[in-house]
Amino acid sequence: GDAAGATVYVGLEPCSHHGSTPPCADALIEAGVARAVVSMVDPTDKVNGAGIARLRQASVDVEMAGGDVERRARRANAGWLALSLLGRPHVTYKAAVSADGRTAAASGGPRWISSEESRALVHEMRAESDAVMVGSGTVLADDPLLTARDCDPPAERQPLRVVLDRRGRLPAT
């Protein structure tokens, strides 16, 4: 009864089908929600507007957020969208590249070519990722930790560290 007459804000259209749980749209209706602000339509075949329709049929006022809110929701849901629509994981590629197109210092020696702000962003990205992948050349040259550090709040878990090494150049340790 605490939600009766309330406005709910959701990052994805409430589901309208039975899966491992009952439909979210039904739960909102049963809770007596008066208004729902939906960030984006769930584009999967099982929902795709049906959750919004179910809410409206139950006289719940539904507002589509649109614009920047929808764009942010698509970004926040990117992993789930890639898996459910494309059947593959969502992959983010990040590389530090100098103005002359290099990915390392011209001298070949150890030197940051990205800014402190960029490195902080990388740690935030790692904290939100399931895995971090690099090639064996990076590991042999830099011996990177590939962990999420200096995050605020601290990372709840560390990503799986994956190294691609098709020539078997890395020692087992």
For each residue, the residues with C-beta under 8 A, 3 or more apart:
1: 4 31 32
2: 6 31
3: 6 8 28 31 32 33
4: 1 31 32 33 34
5: 32 33 34
6: 2 3 31 32 33 34 35
7: 33 34 35 36 37
8: 3 28 33 35 36 37
9: 36 37 39
10: 13 14 36 37 38 39
11: 39 40 73 76 77
12: 38 39 40 42 73 77 80
13: 10 38 40 41 42 47 49 51 52
14: 10 23 24 25 27 28 36 38 51 52 54 55
15: 19 23 24 25 42 46 47 51
16: 23 24 25 26 46 47 50 51 53 54
17: 23 46 47 50
18: 21 22 23
19: 15 46
20:
21: 18 24
22: 18 26 27
23: 14 15 16 17 18 26 27 51 54
24: 14 15 16 21 27 28 51
25: 14 15 16 28 29 50 51 54 55
26: 16 22 23 29 30 54
27: 14 22 23 24 30 31
28: 3 8 14 24 25 31 33 36 55 60
29: 25 26 32 33 54 55 58 60
30: 26 27
31: 1 2 3 4 6 27 28
32: 1 3 4 5 6 29
33: 3 4 5 6 7 8 28 29 36 60
34: 4 5 6 7 60 61
35: 6 7 8 60 61 62 63
36: 7 8 9 10 14 28 33 55 60 61 62 63
37: 7 8 9 10 63 65
38: 10 12 13 14 41 52 62 63 64 65
39: 9 10 11 12 65 69 70 72 73
40: 11 12 13 65 70 73 74 77
41: 13 38 47 48 49 52 64
42: 12 13 15 46 47 48 51
43: 47 48 81 85
44: 47 48 84 85
45: 48
46: 15 16 17 19 42 50
47: 13 15 16 17 41 42 43 44 50 51
48: 41 42 43 44 45
49: 13 41 52 53
50: 16 17 25 46 47 53 54
51: 13 14 15 16 23 24 25 42 47 54 55
52: 13 14 38 41 49 55 56 62 64
53: 16 49 50 56 57
54: 14 16 23 25 26 29 50 51 57 58
55: 14 25 28 29 36 51 52 58 60 62
56: 52 53 59 60 62
57: 53 54
58: 29 54 55
59: 56
60: 28 29 33 34 35 36 55 56
61: 34 35 36
62: 35 36 38 52 55 56
63: 35 36 37 38
64: 38 41 52 70
65: 37 38 39 40 69 70 73
66: 69 70
67: 70 71
68: 71 72
69: 39 65 66 72 73
70: 39 40 64 65 66 67 73 74
71: 67 68 74 75
72: 39 68 69 75 76
73: 11 12 39 40 65 69 70 76 77
74: 40 70 71 77 78 81
75: 71 72 78
76: 11 72 73
77: 11 12 40 73 74 80 81
78: 74 75 81 82 90
79: 82 83 89 90
80: 12 77 83 84
81: 43 74 77 78 84 85 86 90
82: 78 79 85 86 88 89 90
83: 79 80 86 87 88 89 90
84: 44 80 81
85: 43 44 81 82
86: 81 82 83
87: 83
88: 82 83
89: 79 82 83 130
90: 78 79 81 82 83
91:
92: 125 129
93:
94: 122 125
95: 103
96: 103 112 113 114 118
97: 101 102 103 113
98: 101 102 103 105 106 113
99:
100: 106
101: 97 98
102: 97 98 105 106 113
103: 95 96 97 98 113
104: 108 111 113 141
105: 98 102 108 109 110 111 113
106: 98 100 102
107: 111
108: 104 105
109: 105
110: 105 142
111: 104 105 107
112: 96 119
113: 96 97 98 102 103 104 105
114: 96 118 119 122
115: 118 119
116: 119 120
117: 120 121
118: 96 114 115 121 122
119: 112 114 115 116 122 123
120: 116 117 123 124 150
121: 117 118 124 125
122: 94 114 118 119 125 126
123: 119 120 126 127 148 149 150 151 155
124: 120 121 127 128 148 151
125: 92 94 121 122 128 129
126: 122 123 129 132 146 147 148 155 158 159
127: 123 124 148 151 155 156 159
128: 124 125
129: 92 125 126 132 159
130: 89 159 160
131: 159 160 161 162
132: 126 129 146 159 160 161 162
133: 162 163 164
134: 138 139 144 146 162 163 164
135: 138 139 163 164 165
136: 139 140 163 164 165 166 167 169 170
137: 140 141
138: 134 135 141 142 144
139: 134 135 136 142 143 144 163 165 170
140: 136 137 143 169 170
141: 104 137 138
142: 110 138 139
143: 139 140
144: 134 138 139
145: 149
146: 126 132 134 159 161
147: 126 155 158 159 161
148: 123 124 126 127 151 155 158 159
149: 123 145 155
150: 120 123
151: 123 124 127 148 154 155
152:
153:
154: 151
155: 123 126 127 147 148 149 151 158
156: 127
157:
158: 126 147 148 155 161
159: 126 127 129 130 131 132 146 147 148
160: 130 131 132
161: 131 132 146 147 158
162: 131 132 133 134
163: 133 134 135 136 139 170
164: 133 134 135 136
165: 135 136 139 168 169 170
166: 136
167: 136
168: 165
169: 136 140 165
170: 136 139 140 163 165
171:
172:
173:
